[in-house]
């Protein structure tokens, strides 16, 4: 079975890639970059490559793990799987061919639901919109062993949710239009850490889920309650599921996860977009 995770909006993680580089202000207190040096010191062979300061760090150099590619094919119990929780699958140092193989594994294991999240919106759109990329994914998937009933997957893959991270209005304006143009059955936003109030009403008709949360860590930036309320209210008006993960603080659980005294853990129902 997949490795369980404390990330509240998913069930399991799969990391065929580890390591990354900071891409925008939302990366300043990246949990994965903070965790990598400890994993390196503990001797984990997945975290021995160092990244380049100041955008990366010890144990956090982009590393491809070919031996983990087929991992989900052996997991018998259906799971919701966050892909590359310790990396960005669309980082420029991850080859197109390897991304194709990752998507082929997802296509060959439709019993699982996969969540792919990125800050590299331009590459996401370019690859997933490319007919050749889709054809290669489906061809490779057909050659993989699968425990699932034999069905011919179609593009976009019905079990893959695609999202972008959005921390402020500038990143919303850059990344969301690319996401809404990307072929996907479910499109979602991760507004975590939420660093200012943002207006996403223009794009909500083409979105299926919005996650929001505050930053955690010793240098965390506080989350203004009005920023979270604004996102919740925009989603409520547009009837888009809203998931409030945490207020953040020194630890992820420091501030709890209640917004105005309520738990907001709505999840999407798969929906197709043209």
For each residue, the residues with C-beta under 8 A, 3 or more apart:
1: 12 75 76 77 79
2: 11 12 13 14 71 72 75 79 81
3: 12 13
4: 11 12
5: 10 11 12 13 82 85
6: 252
7: 10 13 82 85
8: 243 245 246 257 265
9: 115 211 243 245 267
10: 5 7 13 80 81 82 85 115
11: 2 4 5 79 80 81
12: 1 2 3 4 5 79 80 81 82
13: 2 3 5 7 10 81 82 83 85 86
14: 2 68 71 72 81 82 83 84 114
15: 18 46 65 68 84 85 86 87
16: 64 65 66 68 69 71 83 84 98 102
17: 62 63 64 65 84 86 87 88 89 91 94 98
18: 15 36 46 47 60 62 63 65 84 86 87
19: 36 47 49 51 56 59 60 61 62 63 86 87 91
20: 23 27 30 32 33 51 56 60 62 86 87 88 91
21: 51 52 55 56 62 91
22: 27 28 30 33 54 55 56
23: 20 27 88 119 120
24: 27 119 167 171
25: 28 167 168 195
26: 119 165 166 167 168 171 192 193 195
27: 20 22 23 24 30 33 119
28: 22 25 219 221
29: 34 193 215 216 217 219 220 221
30: 20 22 27 33 34
31: 34 35 216 217 252
32: 20 35 36 60 85 86 87
33: 20 22 27 30 36 51 56 57 60
34: 29 30 31 37 38 217
35: 31 32 38 39 86
36: 18 19 32 33 39 40 47 57 58 59 60 86
37: 34 40 41 57 58 59 60
38: 34 35 41 42
39: 35 36 42 44 46 47 59
40: 36 37 43 44 47 48 58 59
41: 37 38
42: 38 39
43: 40
44: 39 40 47 48 59
45: 48
46: 15 18 39 63 65
47: 18 19 36 39 40 44 59 60 63
48: 40 44 45 59
49: 19 59 60 61 62 63
50: 56 57 58 59 60 61
51: 19 20 21 33 55 56 57 58 59 60 61 62
52: 21 55 56 61
53: 56 57
54: 22
55: 21 22 51 52
56: 19 20 21 22 33 50 51 52 53 60 61
57: 33 36 37 50 51 53 60
58: 36 37 40 50 51
59: 19 36 37 39 40 44 47 48 49 50 51
60: 18 19 20 32 33 36 37 47 49 50 51 56 57
61: 19 49 50 51 52 56
62: 17 18 19 20 21 49 51 87 91 93 94
63: 17 18 19 46 47 49
64: 16 17 94 95 98
65: 15 16 17 18 46 68 69
66: 16 69 98
67:
68: 14 15 16 65 71
69: 16 65 66 101 102 105
70: 73 74 105 144
71: 2 14 16 68 74 75
72: 2 14 75 81 105 106 109 112
73: 70 105 108 109 144 145 146 147
74: 70 71 147
75: 1 2 71 72 79 109 112
76: 1 147
77: 1
78: 111 112 113
79: 1 2 11 12 75 112 113
80: 10 11 12 112 113 115
81: 2 10 11 12 13 14 72 112 113 114 115
82: 5 7 10 12 13 14 85 115 117
83: 13 14 16 89 102 106 114 115 116 117
84: 14 15 16 17 18 87 88 89 116 117
85: 5 7 10 13 15 32 82
86: 13 15 17 18 19 20 32 35 36
87: 15 17 18 19 20 32 62 84 91 94
88: 17 20 23 84 91 94 118 119 120
89: 17 83 84 94 99 102 116 118
90: 94 99 118 120 123 124 127
91: 17 19 20 21 62 87 88 94 120
92: 120 123
93: 62
94: 17 62 64 87 88 89 90 91 98 99
95: 64 98 99
96: 99 100 127 133
97: 100 101
98: 16 17 64 66 94 95 101 102
99: 89 90 94 95 96 102 103 127
100: 96 97 103 104 133 136 137 140
101: 69 97 98 104 105 140
102: 16 69 83 89 98 99 105 106
103: 99 100 106 107 137 141 157 160
104: 100 101 107 108 136 137 138 140 141 144
105: 69 70 72 73 101 102 108 109 141 144
106: 72 83 102 103 109 112 114 157 159 160
107: 103 104 110 137 138 141 153 157
108: 73 104 105 141 142 144 145 146 148 153
109: 72 73 75 105 106 112 146 147 148 159
110: 107 148 151 153 157 158 159
111: 78 147 148 159
112: 72 75 78 79 80 81 106 109 159
113: 78 79 80 81 159 160 161
114: 14 81 83 106 159 160 161
115: 9 10 80 81 82 83 161 163 188
116: 83 84 89 160 161 162 163
117: 82 83 84 163 164 165 188 190
118: 88 89 90 121 123 124 163 164 165
119: 23 24 26 27 88 164 165 171 175
120: 23 88 90 91 92 123 124
121: 118 124 125 164 174 175 178 179
122: 125 126 178
123: 90 92 118 120 126 127
124: 90 118 120 121 127 128 162 164 178 179 182
125: 121 122 128 129 178 179 181 182
126: 122 123 129 130
127: 90 96 99 123 124 130 133
128: 124 125 133 134 156 162 182 183 184
129: 125 126 181 182 183
130: 126 127 133 134
131: 134 135
132: 135 136
133: 96 100 127 128 130 136 137
134: 128 130 131 137 138 155 156 183
135: 131 132 138 139
136: 100 104 132 133 139 140
137: 100 103 104 107 133 134 140 141 155 157
138: 104 107 134 135 141 142 152 153 154 155
139: 135 136 142 143
140: 100 101 104 136 137 143 144
141: 103 104 105 107 108 137 138 144 153
142: 108 138 139 152
143: 139 140
144: 70 73 104 105 108 140 141
145: 73 108
146: 73 108 109 150
147: 73 74 76 109 111
148: 108 109 110 111 151
149:
150: 146
151: 110 148
152: 138 142
153: 107 108 110 138 141 157 158
154: 138 157 158
155: 134 137 138 183
156: 128 134 160 162 183 184 185
157: 103 106 107 110 137 153 154 160 185
158: 110 153 154 185 270
159: 106 109 110 111 112 113 114 185
160: 103 106 113 114 116 156 157 184 185 186
161: 113 114 115 116 184 185 186 187 188 208 209 268 270
162: 116 124 128 156 179 182 184 186 187 188
163: 115 116 117 118 179 187 188 189 190 209
164: 117 118 119 121 124 175 176 178 179 189 190
165: 26 117 118 119 171 175 189 190 191 192
166: 26 171 172 175 176 189 190 191 198 200
167: 24 25 26 171 191 192 193 194 195 196
168: 25 26 171 172 195 196 198
169: 172 173 196 197 198 199
170: 173 174
171: 24 26 119 165 166 167 168 174 175
172: 166 168 169 175 176 198 199 200 203
173: 169 170 176 177
174: 121 170 171 177 178
175: 119 121 164 165 166 171 172 178 179
176: 164 166 172 173 179 180 189 200 203 207
177: 173 174 180 181 203
178: 121 122 124 125 164 174 175 181 182
179: 121 124 125 162 163 164 175 176 182 184 187 189 203 207
180: 176 177 187 203 206 207 273
181: 125 129 177 178
182: 124 125 128 129 162 178 179 187
183: 128 129 134 155 156
184: 128 156 160 161 162 179 187 273
185: 156 157 158 159 160 161 270 271 272 273
186: 160 161 162 208 209 268 270 271
187: 161 162 163 179 180 182 184 206 207 208 209 273
188: 115 117 161 162 163 207 208 209 210 211 268
189: 163 164 165 166 176 179 200 207 209 210 211
190: 117 163 164 165 166 211
191: 165 166 167 194 198 210 211 212 213 231
192: 26 165 167 211 212 213 214 215 245
193: 26 29 167 213 214 215 220 221 223 248
194: 167 191 198 212 213 214 223 227 228 231
195: 25 26 167 168 215 221
196: 167 168 169 227
197: 169 224 226 227 230
198: 166 168 169 172 191 194 227 230 231
199: 169 172 202 230 234
200: 166 172 176 189 203 204 207 210 231 234
201: 204 234 237 238
202: 199
203: 172 176 177 179 180 200 206 207
204: 200 201 207 234 235 238 240
205: 238
206: 180 187 203 273
207: 176 179 180 187 188 189 200 203 204 210 240
208: 161 186 187 188 240 241 268 269 270 271
209: 161 163 186 187 188 189 240 241 243 266 267 268
210: 188 189 191 200 207 231 235 240 241 242 243
211: 9 188 189 190 191 192 243 245
212: 191 192 194 228 231 232 242 243 244 245
213: 191 192 193 194 223 244 245 246 247 248
214: 192 193 194 220 222 223 246 247 248 249 255
215: 29 192 193 195 220 221 223 248
216: 29 31 220 246 248 249 250 251 252 254
217: 29 31 34 220 250
218: 250
219: 28 29
220: 29 193 214 215 216 217 248 249 250
221: 28 29 193 195 215
222: 214 248
223: 193 194 213 214 215 227 228 247 248 255
224: 197 227 228
225: 228 229 259
226: 197 229 230
227: 194 196 197 198 223 224 230 231
228: 194 212 223 224 225 231 232 244 259
229: 225 226 232 233 259 260
230: 197 198 199 226 227 233 234
231: 191 194 198 200 210 212 227 228 234 235 242
232: 212 228 229 235 236 242 244 259 264
233: 229 230 236 237
234: 199 200 201 204 230 231 237 238
235: 204 210 231 232 238 239 240 241 242
236: 232 233 239 242
237: 201 233 234
238: 201 204 205 234 235
239: 235 236
240: 204 207 208 209 210 235
241: 208 209 210 235 266 267 268 269
242: 210 212 231 232 235 236 264 266
243: 8 9 209 210 211 212 264 265 266 267
244: 212 213 228 232 257 259 263 264 265
245: 8 9 192 211 212 213 257
246: 8 213 214 216 252 253 255 256 257
247: 213 214 223 254 255 256 257
248: 193 213 214 215 216 220 222 223 252 254 255
249: 214 216 220 252 253 254 255
250: 216 217 218 220 254
251: 216 254
252: 6 31 216 246 248 249
253: 246 249 256 257
254: 216 247 248 249 250 251
255: 214 223 246 247 248 249
256: 246 247 253
257: 8 244 245 246 247 253 263
258: 261 262 263
259: 225 228 229 232 244 262 264
260: 229
261: 258
262: 258 259
263: 244 257 258
264: 232 242 243 244 259
265: 8 243 244
266: 209 241 242 243
267: 9 209 241 243
268: 161 186 188 208 209 241 271
269: 208 241
270: 158 161 185 186 208
271: 185 186 208 268
272: 185
273: 180 184 185 187 206
274:
